[in-house]
Structure formats: structure tokens, C-alpha cells
Amino acid sequence: MNATTDAALVLQNLIRAASAVGLGTCPISVIRNHAMRIAELLALPDYVFPLAGLCLGWPSREGFVNLRLPMALTVHVDRYDDTNLAAEIDGYDRRRDARHSIPENDWRQVGRFGKPSLYSWSEDKARHVSVPERQDFGAFIRRQGFKLD
């Protein structure tokens, strides 16, 4: 876990440094969906696994920063409290959509779930996790020498 945390800190600092000189970045977590192939391409030794990729370059257009989840959803004092979870997420979905709607060509699983009246952040996340990913990652990690049992 320490090495994973260190890698995440390096990634974040690289993103910040790149931004400071005008470079755009995009962390790519889907790399773990192809861990075996990445390990082969990079000739990764035992006890090494791909955590994330990072695209880096000069932006072709001005980017934007999405609204973040409100503190009421992410910060809890003394104990976890999801009393207002549904209302907070609904409010966030509507504020985020008013600022930047997810383009229809980016909607997930339309054939399976249809077209909602509001394709929100929470709808996108629900559709995203409806499709299992990385089912072979545990086997890959074991193959790299880690003992998970």
C-alpha cells in the first residue's frame, strides 16, 4: 500500500507541475483493465503492477473543471452520516448539469437503460459500475507475486 500511495502522490505532483507550465493532463485508470498486456509491454518484474497512465500534452482547446461533490457528501464529523444523501446528490446533479451537461454521445449503456430526461453524474456513475471491470486483476496481481489470501 505504501508504494501505491507514493505512486498516487507522484502522479498528483506531476499533474500539478504540468499544469504550472501550461500542459494538459488526463490520468488514465482504465490501464488496470489491461494490466496483463501493459505488464508484457513494459516487461514489468514481479511485485510491480500498473496503477494508472497519464496523458500529457498541449491542450487543443480551453478545458474546464467540473463541479466537485459538495462537502456535505464527502466530509463527515465524528461519524458517517448519509441522512441527506439522495437530496445532496440530486442537487449536485442538477447544478453540474446546468454548468456542463454530459454530451449524449458520451452516455453509457443507452441500449440497456434508455435515455433519461436528465443524464446526470450519478446516472453516469450508476451505468458505469453496472458493467464489471477488472475481473482478472486479482489473478494478475497474484501472478506478479502478491499474496492476497
Secondary structure, 3 states (H helix, E strand, C coil): CHHHHHHHHHHHHHHHHHHHCCCEEEEEHHHHHHHHHHHHHHCCCCCCCCCCEEEEECCCCCCCCCCCCCHHHHCCCCCCCCCCHHHHHHHHHHHHHHHCCCCHHHCCCHHHHCCCCCCCHHHHHHHHHCCCCCCCHHHHHHHCCCCCC
